[in-house]
Amino acid sequence: MATKRRKRRGAERPAGQPTRDALHEALLERILSGELPAGGRLPSERELSATYKASRNTLREAIRRLEQARLVSTRHGQGVTVLDWRRTGTLELLGAYFQYSRQDGERAAVLLDLLTPRLHVVEQLVLLAAERATPEDLQVLARAAVGGEAAERAGDQAGVATAQDRWLEALVDAAHSIPLRWAANPLLAAVRDLLERQPALMPLEPSFTAYATAVLDGLKRHDARAAVIAARAFHEASDRDLRAMLGPLTTEAAVPLLHHRE
């Protein structure tokens, strides 16, 4: 019975119609790029359906996702209004914002503003992990470090970004703190999305492997101070390089780093 239901759902979307995800991404780009400005209305369902050759159900699902992300507001009889997403949005928008925004100076400023809170979160995770990490936690962290080493040797920035993401997820687990996990999740998810969309932002120097190995050594010895110092040194060095490349914020140096899809 389940197989039959899957076939019926697949048959509901004729060839050439966009998926819900594709339509959501297309509308997301138009909003974050400024093509659909805050305070304005989305085109009517009829217009959008004609433009994207999408069914009404697919369109409504895509708009519902935009509403959940606080990008639009739907009111009966008034259509769909684009919100001032700079005020209403959340960190979940970060990766898409860097991809689709056309304001290079603002994008550079947003990235720089993200660096300090990220460091604070990582330091708190390291402090708790030094006290609470289990042998199993340390094994997972070690595997992430090994993955980063292979990617660094190959000069694979995307691979290093993936390894760092796994490392941070393992670090969250090793801290064994529900409140800190709740605080870290949106920030780390935003950084993950950003690095997936912009892998060039993951530096190969300073070495992620050296950082992960030094932190792991401190955690194994329950030396919170040594682990935090290693984490801070890595992030401050990599952040310093980014600050040097991006500021002044409106210089041309920001453009190739924070590229958007043409």
TIGUTI-593473 format. One record per residue: residue number from 1; x, y, z of N, C-alpha, C in turn. Coordinates in nm, 2 decimals. Example, Ala and Ser with C-alpha at 12.3 -4.5 7.8 and 13.67 -1.06 7.14 Angstrom:
<atoms>
num,n.x,n.y,n.z,ca.x,ca.y,ca.z,c.x,c.y,c.z
1,1.32,-0.57,0.78,1.23,-0.45,0.78,1.32,-0.33,0.78
2,1.28,-0.22,0.71,1.37,-0.11,0.71,1.29,0.00,0.79
</atoms>
This chain:
<atoms>
num,n.x,n.y,n.z,ca.x,ca.y,ca.z,c.x,c.y,c.z
1,0.08,-0.12,0.00,0.00,0.00,0.00,0.09,0.13,0.00
2,0.20,0.12,0.08,0.28,0.24,0.09,0.34,0.27,-0.05
3,0.38,0.17,-0.13,0.44,0.19,-0.26,0.34,0.25,-0.35
4,0.21,0.21,-0.35,0.11,0.27,-0.43,0.09,0.42,-0.40
5,0.10,0.45,-0.27,0.08,0.59,-0.23,0.19,0.68,-0.29
6,0.32,0.62,-0.28,0.43,0.70,-0.33,0.42,0.72,-0.48
7,0.37,0.62,-0.55,0.35,0.64,-0.70,0.24,0.74,-0.73
8,0.13,0.74,-0.65,0.03,0.84,-0.68,0.08,0.98,-0.66
9,0.16,1.00,-0.55,0.22,1.13,-0.52,0.31,1.18,-0.63
10,0.39,1.08,-0.68,0.48,1.12,-0.79,0.41,1.16,-0.91
11,0.29,1.09,-0.94,0.22,1.11,-1.06,0.15,1.25,-1.06
12,0.13,1.31,-0.94,0.06,1.43,-0.93,0.14,1.55,-0.99
13,0.27,1.54,-1.00,0.35,1.65,-1.05,0.39,1.62,-1.20
14,0.33,1.68,-1.30,0.37,1.65,-1.43,0.51,1.69,-1.46
15,0.57,1.63,-1.56,0.71,1.66,-1.60,0.72,1.81,-1.63
16,0.83,1.87,-1.58,0.85,2.02,-1.60,0.81,2.10,-1.48
17,0.73,2.05,-1.39,0.68,2.13,-1.28,0.79,2.13,-1.17
18,0.82,2.24,-1.10,0.92,2.24,-1.00,0.88,2.17,-0.87
19,0.97,2.12,-0.80,0.94,2.06,-0.67,0.92,2.17,-0.57
20,0.86,2.14,-0.46,0.84,2.24,-0.35,0.97,2.30,-0.31
21,1.08,2.22,-0.30,1.21,2.28,-0.26,1.26,2.38,-0.36
22,1.25,2.34,-0.49,1.30,2.43,-0.60,1.22,2.56,-0.60
23,1.09,2.55,-0.59,1.01,2.67,-0.59,1.04,2.76,-0.47
24,1.05,2.70,-0.35,1.09,2.77,-0.23,1.22,2.84,-0.25
25,1.32,2.77,-0.31,1.45,2.84,-0.33,1.44,2.95,-0.43
26,1.36,2.94,-0.53,1.35,3.05,-0.63,1.29,3.17,-0.56
27,1.18,3.15,-0.48,1.12,3.27,-0.41,1.21,3.32,-0.30
28,1.29,3.24,-0.24,1.38,3.28,-0.14,1.49,3.37,-0.20
29,1.54,3.33,-0.32,1.63,3.42,-0.39,1.58,3.55,-0.42
30,1.46,3.56,-0.47,1.40,3.68,-0.51,1.38,3.78,-0.39
31,1.35,3.72,-0.27,1.33,3.80,-0.16,1.46,3.85,-0.10
32,1.56,3.76,-0.08,1.68,3.80,-0.02,1.77,3.89,-0.12
33,1.75,3.88,-0.25,1.82,3.96,-0.34,1.76,4.10,-0.35
34,1.64,4.12,-0.29,1.58,4.25,-0.30,1.48,4.27,-0.42
35,1.47,4.17,-0.50,1.38,4.17,-0.61,1.23,4.19,-0.56
36,1.20,4.12,-0.46,1.07,4.13,-0.39,1.10,4.20,-0.26
37,1.08,4.33,-0.25,1.13,4.41,-0.13,1.03,4.40,-0.02
38,1.08,4.43,0.10,1.00,4.43,0.22,0.89,4.53,0.21
39,0.77,4.48,0.26,0.65,4.57,0.25,0.57,4.54,0.12
40,0.64,4.48,0.02,0.57,4.46,-0.10,0.49,4.32,-0.10
41,0.41,4.30,-0.20,0.33,4.18,-0.20,0.40,4.08,-0.30
42,0.38,3.95,-0.27,0.42,3.85,-0.36,0.31,3.85,-0.48
43,0.35,3.82,-0.60,0.25,3.81,-0.70,0.14,3.71,-0.66
44,0.03,3.72,-0.72,-0.08,3.63,-0.69,-0.05,3.49,-0.72
45,-0.13,3.40,-0.66,-0.11,3.26,-0.68,-0.12,3.22,-0.83
46,-0.21,3.29,-0.90,-0.23,3.26,-1.04,-0.10,3.30,-1.12
47,-0.05,3.42,-1.08,0.07,3.47,-1.15,0.19,3.38,-1.12
48,0.21,3.34,-1.00,0.32,3.26,-0.96,0.31,3.12,-1.02
49,0.19,3.07,-1.03,0.17,2.93,-1.09,0.20,2.94,-1.23
50,0.16,3.05,-1.30,0.19,3.06,-1.44,0.34,3.08,-1.47
51,0.41,3.16,-1.38,0.55,3.19,-1.40,0.63,3.07,-1.38
52,0.61,2.99,-1.28,0.69,2.87,-1.24,0.63,2.74,-1.29
53,0.51,2.75,-1.35,0.44,2.62,-1.40,0.43,2.53,-1.28
54,0.38,2.58,-1.17,0.37,2.50,-1.05,0.22,2.48,-1.01
55,0.19,2.37,-0.95,0.06,2.35,-0.90,0.03,2.44,-0.78
56,-0.09,2.46,-0.75,-0.13,2.55,-0.64,-0.08,2.48,-0.51
57,-0.09,2.35,-0.50,-0.04,2.29,-0.37,0.11,2.30,-0.35
58,0.18,2.29,-0.46,0.33,2.31,-0.45,0.36,2.45,-0.41
59,0.29,2.55,-0.47,0.31,2.69,-0.44,0.28,2.72,-0.30
60,0.17,2.67,-0.25,0.13,2.69,-0.11,0.23,2.64,-0.01
61,0.28,2.52,-0.04,0.38,2.46,0.05,0.51,2.54,0.05
62,0.55,2.60,-0.07,0.67,2.68,-0.07,0.65,2.81,0.01
63,0.53,2.87,0.00,0.50,2.99,0.07,0.49,2.96,0.22
64,0.44,2.85,0.25,0.43,2.81,0.40,0.57,2.81,0.46
65,0.67,2.75,0.39,0.80,2.75,0.43,0.86,2.89,0.45
66,0.83,2.98,0.36,0.88,3.12,0.37,0.81,3.18,0.49
67,0.69,3.15,0.52,0.62,3.21,0.63,0.68,3.15,0.76
68,0.72,3.03,0.77,0.78,2.97,0.89,0.92,3.03,0.91
69,0.99,3.07,0.81,1.12,3.14,0.82,1.10,3.29,0.85
70,0.98,3.34,0.86,0.95,3.48,0.89,0.99,3.57,0.78
71,0.98,3.52,0.66,1.01,3.60,0.54,0.89,3.67,0.48
72,0.77,3.61,0.50,0.65,3.66,0.45,0.54,3.64,0.55
73,0.43,3.72,0.53,0.31,3.70,0.62,0.19,3.69,0.53
74,0.11,3.59,0.56,-0.01,3.57,0.48,-0.13,3.61,0.56
75,-0.22,3.69,0.50,-0.34,3.73,0.56,-0.46,3.72,0.46
76,-0.56,3.66,0.51,-0.68,3.63,0.43,-0.73,3.76,0.37
77,-0.74,3.76,0.24,-0.79,3.87,0.16,-0.69,3.98,0.13
78,-0.57,3.96,0.19,-0.46,4.06,0.16,-0.34,4.01,0.09
79,-0.34,3.88,0.06,-0.23,3.82,-0.01,-0.12,3.79,0.08
80,0.00,3.78,0.02,0.12,3.75,0.09,0.22,3.87,0.09
81,0.25,3.92,0.20,0.34,4.04,0.22,0.48,4.00,0.25
82,0.58,4.05,0.19,0.72,4.03,0.22,0.75,4.11,0.35
83,0.80,4.04,0.45,0.84,4.11,0.58,0.98,4.17,0.57
84,1.01,4.25,0.66,1.14,4.31,0.68,1.23,4.20,0.74
85,1.28,4.11,0.66,1.34,3.99,0.71,1.47,4.02,0.79
86,1.53,4.14,0.77,1.65,4.17,0.85,1.61,4.19,1.00
87,1.48,4.21,1.02,1.43,4.23,1.16,1.36,4.10,1.21
88,1.30,4.03,1.12,1.22,3.91,1.16,1.29,3.78,1.14
89,1.39,3.78,1.07,1.46,3.65,1.03,1.54,3.59,1.15
90,1.59,3.47,1.12,1.67,3.40,1.22,1.80,3.35,1.15
91,1.89,3.29,1.23,2.02,3.25,1.18,2.00,3.15,1.07
92,1.89,3.08,1.06,1.87,2.98,0.95,1.88,3.05,0.82
93,1.86,3.18,0.81,1.87,3.25,0.68,2.01,3.27,0.63
94,2.11,3.25,0.72,2.24,3.30,0.70,2.30,3.25,0.57
95,2.30,3.12,0.55,2.36,3.07,0.43,2.30,3.12,0.30
96,2.17,3.12,0.30,2.09,3.17,0.18,2.12,3.32,0.16
97,2.13,3.39,0.27,2.15,3.53,0.26,2.29,3.56,0.19
98,2.39,3.49,0.23,2.52,3.51,0.17,2.52,3.47,0.02
99,2.43,3.38,-0.02,2.43,3.33,-0.16,2.35,3.43,-0.24
100,2.24,3.49,-0.19,2.15,3.56,-0.27,2.15,3.71,-0.26
101,2.20,3.76,-0.14,2.20,3.91,-0.12,2.30,3.97,-0.23
102,2.26,4.09,-0.27,2.34,4.17,-0.37,2.42,4.28,-0.30
103,2.41,4.29,-0.17,2.47,4.40,-0.09,2.60,4.35,-0.03
104,2.71,4.36,-0.11,2.84,4.30,-0.07,2.89,4.36,0.06
105,2.88,4.49,0.08,2.93,4.55,0.21,2.85,4.50,0.33
106,2.72,4.49,0.32,2.64,4.44,0.43,2.67,4.29,0.45
107,2.69,4.21,0.35,2.72,4.07,0.37,2.85,4.05,0.44
108,2.95,4.14,0.41,3.08,4.13,0.48,3.06,4.16,0.63
109,2.98,4.27,0.65,2.96,4.31,0.79,2.89,4.20,0.87
110,2.79,4.13,0.81,2.72,4.02,0.88,2.82,3.91,0.91
111,2.90,3.87,0.82,3.00,3.77,0.84,3.09,3.80,0.96
112,3.14,3.93,0.96,3.23,3.97,1.07,3.16,3.97,1.20
113,3.03,4.01,1.20,2.96,4.01,1.33,2.93,3.87,1.38
114,2.94,3.77,1.30,2.92,3.63,1.34,3.04,3.57,1.41
115,3.16,3.62,1.39,3.28,3.56,1.43,3.29,3.55,1.59
116,3.26,3.66,1.65,3.28,3.67,1.80,3.18,3.57,1.87
117,3.05,3.58,1.84,2.96,3.48,1.91,2.99,3.34,1.88
118,3.04,3.31,1.76,3.08,3.17,1.73,3.19,3.13,1.82
119,3.29,3.21,1.84,3.40,3.18,1.93,3.36,3.16,2.07
120,3.27,3.24,2.12,3.22,3.23,2.26,3.15,3.09,2.28
121,3.07,3.06,2.18,2.99,2.93,2.19,3.09,2.81,2.19
122,3.19,2.82,2.10,3.29,2.71,2.10,3.37,2.70,2.23
123,3.41,2.81,2.29,3.48,2.81,2.41,3.40,2.74,2.52
124,3.27,2.78,2.53,3.18,2.72,2.63,3.17,2.57,2.61
125,3.16,2.53,2.49,3.15,2.38,2.46,3.28,2.31,2.50
126,3.39,2.37,2.47,3.52,2.31,2.51,3.53,2.30,2.66
127,3.49,2.40,2.73,3.50,2.40,2.88,3.42,2.28,2.94
128,3.30,2.27,2.89,3.21,2.16,2.94,3.26,2.02,2.90
129,3.31,2.02,2.77,3.36,1.89,2.72,3.48,1.84,2.80
130,3.56,1.93,2.85,3.68,1.90,2.93,3.64,1.83,3.06
131,3.52,1.86,3.10,3.47,1.80,3.23,3.39,1.68,3.21
132,3.31,1.68,3.09,3.21,1.57,3.08,3.23,1.47,2.97
133,3.33,1.49,2.88,3.34,1.41,2.76,3.37,1.26,2.81
134,3.30,1.17,2.74,3.32,1.03,2.77,3.43,0.97,2.67
135,3.49,0.86,2.69,3.58,0.80,2.59,3.52,0.79,2.45
136,3.39,0.76,2.45,3.33,0.75,2.32,3.32,0.88,2.25
137,3.29,0.99,2.33,3.29,1.12,2.27,3.43,1.16,2.21
138,3.54,1.12,2.28,3.67,1.15,2.24,3.71,1.08,2.11
139,3.65,0.95,2.10,3.68,0.88,1.98,3.61,0.94,1.85
140,3.49,0.99,1.87,3.42,1.06,1.76,3.50,1.19,1.72
141,3.54,1.26,1.82,3.62,1.38,1.79,3.75,1.35,1.72
142,3.81,1.24,1.76,3.94,1.20,1.69,3.91,1.16,1.55
143,3.80,1.09,1.52,3.77,1.06,1.38,3.75,1.18,1.29
144,3.68,1.28,1.35,3.66,1.41,1.28,3.79,1.47,1.25
145,3.88,1.47,1.34,4.02,1.53,1.32,4.09,1.46,1.21
146,4.08,1.33,1.20,4.15,1.25,1.10,4.09,1.29,0.96
147,3.96,1.30,0.96,3.90,1.34,0.83,3.94,1.48,0.78
148,3.96,1.57,0.88,4.01,1.70,0.84,4.15,1.70,0.79
149,4.24,1.61,0.85,4.38,1.60,0.81,4.38,1.55,0.66
150,4.30,1.45,0.62,4.31,1.40,0.48,4.26,1.51,0.39
151,4.16,1.59,0.43,4.11,1.70,0.34,4.22,1.81,0.33
152,4.28,1.84,0.44,4.39,1.94,0.43,4.50,1.90,0.34
153,4.54,1.78,0.35,4.65,1.73,0.26,4.61,1.74,0.11
154,4.49,1.72,0.08,4.44,1.73,-0.05,4.40,1.87,-0.10
155,4.41,1.97,0.00,4.38,2.11,-0.04,4.23,2.12,-0.06
156,4.15,2.04,0.00,4.00,2.03,-0.02,3.93,2.12,0.08
157,3.90,2.24,0.05,3.83,2.33,0.14,3.70,2.28,0.18
158,3.62,2.23,0.09,3.49,2.17,0.12,3.50,2.05,0.22
159,3.60,1.97,0.20,3.63,1.86,0.28,3.66,1.90,0.42
160,3.75,2.00,0.43,3.78,2.06,0.57,3.66,2.11,0.63
161,3.57,2.18,0.56,3.45,2.24,0.62,3.36,2.13,0.67
162,3.35,2.02,0.60,3.27,1.90,0.64,3.33,1.84,0.77
163,3.46,1.83,0.77,3.53,1.77,0.89,3.51,1.87,1.01
164,3.52,2.00,0.99,3.49,2.09,1.10,3.35,2.08,1.15
165,3.26,2.06,1.06,3.12,2.05,1.10,3.10,1.93,1.18
166,3.16,1.82,1.14,3.15,1.69,1.22,3.21,1.71,1.36
167,3.33,1.78,1.36,3.40,1.81,1.49,3.31,1.89,1.58
168,3.25,1.99,1.53,3.16,2.08,1.62,3.04,2.00,1.67
169,2.98,1.92,1.58,2.87,1.84,1.63,2.91,1.74,1.74
170,3.03,1.68,1.72,3.08,1.59,1.82,3.11,1.67,1.95
171,3.16,1.79,1.94,3.19,1.88,2.05,3.06,1.91,2.13
172,2.96,1.94,2.06,2.83,1.97,2.12,2.79,1.84,2.20
173,2.80,1.72,2.14,2.76,1.60,2.21,2.85,1.58,2.34
174,2.98,1.61,2.32,3.07,1.59,2.44,3.05,1.69,2.55
175,2.98,1.80,2.53,2.95,1.89,2.63,2.84,1.85,2.72
176,2.75,1.76,2.67,2.64,1.70,2.75,2.56,1.81,2.82
177,2.52,1.91,2.75,2.44,2.02,2.81,2.33,2.06,2.72
178,2.21,2.03,2.76,2.09,2.06,2.68,2.07,2.21,2.65
179,2.09,2.30,2.76,2.07,2.44,2.73,2.18,2.49,2.63
180,2.30,2.45,2.65,2.41,2.50,2.55,2.38,2.44,2.41
181,2.33,2.32,2.41,2.30,2.26,2.27,2.20,2.35,2.21
182,2.09,2.38,2.28,1.99,2.47,2.22,2.04,2.60,2.18
183,2.14,2.66,2.25,2.20,2.78,2.21,2.29,2.77,2.09
184,2.36,2.65,2.09,2.46,2.63,1.98,2.40,2.59,1.85
185,2.29,2.51,1.86,2.23,2.45,1.74,2.21,2.55,1.62
186,2.13,2.67,1.65,2.11,2.76,1.54,2.23,2.82,1.48
187,2.33,2.86,1.57,2.45,2.92,1.53,2.53,2.82,1.44
188,2.55,2.70,1.49,2.63,2.60,1.42,2.56,2.56,1.29
189,2.43,2.55,1.29,2.36,2.52,1.17,2.38,2.63,1.06
190,2.38,2.75,1.11,2.40,2.87,1.02,2.54,2.86,0.96
191,2.64,2.83,1.04,2.77,2.82,0.99,2.79,2.71,0.89
192,2.72,2.59,0.93,2.73,2.48,0.84,2.67,2.51,0.70
193,2.55,2.58,0.70,2.49,2.61,0.58,2.57,2.71,0.50
194,2.63,2.80,0.57,2.72,2.90,0.50,2.84,2.84,0.44
195,2.90,2.74,0.51,3.02,2.68,0.45,2.98,2.58,0.34
196,2.86,2.52,0.34,2.82,2.44,0.23,2.80,2.52,0.11
197,2.75,2.64,0.12,2.72,2.73,0.01,2.85,2.81,-0.03
198,2.94,2.84,0.06,3.06,2.91,0.04,3.18,2.84,0.09
199,3.22,2.73,0.04,3.33,2.66,0.10,3.46,2.73,0.09
200,3.48,2.83,0.01,3.60,2.91,0.00,3.62,2.99,0.13
201,3.52,3.00,0.21,3.54,3.07,0.34,3.61,2.99,0.45
202,3.63,2.86,0.42,3.70,2.77,0.51,3.85,2.78,0.48
203,3.92,2.84,0.57,4.07,2.85,0.54,4.14,2.72,0.56
204,4.25,2.70,0.48,4.33,2.59,0.50,4.45,2.62,0.60
205,4.47,2.74,0.63,4.56,2.79,0.73,4.49,2.90,0.81
206,4.50,2.89,0.94,4.57,2.79,1.02,4.51,2.65,1.01
207,4.59,2.55,1.05,4.55,2.41,1.03,4.44,2.37,1.12
208,4.32,2.32,1.06,4.22,2.27,1.14,4.26,2.15,1.22
209,4.34,2.06,1.15,4.39,1.94,1.21,4.47,1.97,1.34
210,4.56,2.07,1.33,4.64,2.10,1.44,4.56,2.15,1.56
211,4.45,2.23,1.52,4.36,2.28,1.62,4.28,2.17,1.69
212,4.23,2.08,1.61,4.15,1.97,1.66,4.23,1.88,1.75
213,4.35,1.85,1.71,4.44,1.77,1.78,4.48,1.83,1.92
214,4.51,1.96,1.92,4.54,2.03,2.04,4.43,2.03,2.14
215,4.31,2.06,2.09,4.19,2.06,2.17,4.16,1.93,2.23
216,4.17,1.83,2.14,4.15,1.69,2.19,4.25,1.64,2.29
217,4.37,1.68,2.28,4.47,1.65,2.38,4.43,1.71,2.52
218,4.39,1.84,2.51,4.34,1.90,2.64,4.22,1.83,2.70
219,4.13,1.79,2.61,4.01,1.72,2.66,4.04,1.59,2.73
220,4.14,1.52,2.67,4.18,1.39,2.72,4.24,1.40,2.86
221,4.31,1.51,2.88,4.38,1.53,3.01,4.29,1.61,3.10
222,4.16,1.64,3.06,4.07,1.72,3.14,4.13,1.86,3.18
223,4.21,1.91,3.08,4.28,2.04,3.10,4.20,2.14,3.02
224,4.10,2.19,3.09,4.01,2.29,3.02,4.08,2.41,2.97
225,4.18,2.46,3.05,4.25,2.58,3.01,4.33,2.56,2.88
226,4.40,2.45,2.87,4.48,2.42,2.75,4.39,2.40,2.63
227,4.27,2.33,2.65,4.18,2.31,2.53,4.12,2.44,2.49
228,4.08,2.53,2.58,4.02,2.66,2.54,4.13,2.75,2.47
229,4.25,2.74,2.52,4.36,2.82,2.46,4.38,2.78,2.31
230,4.38,2.65,2.29,4.40,2.60,2.15,4.28,2.64,2.06
231,4.16,2.63,2.12,4.04,2.67,2.04,4.04,2.81,2.00
232,4.08,2.89,2.10,4.08,3.04,2.08,4.19,3.08,1.98
233,4.30,3.02,1.99,4.41,3.05,1.90,4.37,3.02,1.76
234,4.31,2.91,1.73,4.27,2.87,1.60,4.17,2.97,1.54
235,4.06,3.00,1.62,3.96,3.08,1.57,4.00,3.23,1.56
236,4.08,3.28,1.65,4.13,3.41,1.64,4.22,3.43,1.52
237,4.30,3.33,1.49,4.39,3.34,1.37,4.31,3.34,1.24
238,4.22,3.24,1.23,4.14,3.23,1.11,4.05,3.36,1.09
239,3.99,3.40,1.21,3.91,3.52,1.20,3.99,3.65,1.16
240,4.11,3.65,1.21,4.19,3.77,1.18,4.22,3.78,1.03
241,4.24,3.66,0.97,4.26,3.66,0.82,4.13,3.71,0.75
242,4.02,3.66,0.80,3.89,3.71,0.73,3.87,3.86,0.75
243,3.90,3.91,0.87,3.89,4.05,0.89,3.98,4.13,0.80
244,4.10,4.08,0.78,4.20,4.15,0.69,4.15,4.15,0.55
245,4.09,4.04,0.51,4.04,4.03,0.37,3.91,4.11,0.34
246,3.83,4.12,0.45,3.70,4.18,0.42,3.69,4.33,0.46
247,3.78,4.38,0.54,3.75,4.52,0.58,3.86,4.61,0.53
248,3.83,4.73,0.47,3.70,4.79,0.48,3.60,4.71,0.40
249,3.48,4.71,0.46,3.37,4.62,0.42,3.33,4.64,0.27
250,3.34,4.75,0.22,3.29,4.77,0.08,3.40,4.76,-0.02
251,3.52,4.71,0.01,3.63,4.70,-0.09,3.60,4.58,-0.18
252,3.67,4.58,-0.29,3.65,4.47,-0.38,3.69,4.33,-0.33
253,3.77,4.33,-0.22,3.81,4.21,-0.16,3.69,4.12,-0.11
254,3.58,4.19,-0.08,3.47,4.12,-0.03,3.39,4.05,-0.14
255,3.40,4.09,-0.26,3.31,4.04,-0.36,3.35,3.89,-0.40
256,3.47,3.86,-0.43,3.50,3.72,-0.47,3.48,3.62,-0.36
257,3.50,3.66,-0.23,3.48,3.57,-0.12,3.33,3.55,-0.10
258,3.25,3.65,-0.10,3.11,3.64,-0.07,3.03,3.64,-0.20
259,3.06,3.55,-0.29,3.00,3.55,-0.42,2.86,3.51,-0.41
260,2.78,3.55,-0.50,2.64,3.50,-0.51,2.62,3.44,-0.64
261,2.51,3.36,-0.65,2.48,3.29,-0.78,2.43,3.39,-0.88
262,2.49,3.38,-1.00,2.45,3.47,-1.11,2.33,3.41,-1.18
</atoms>
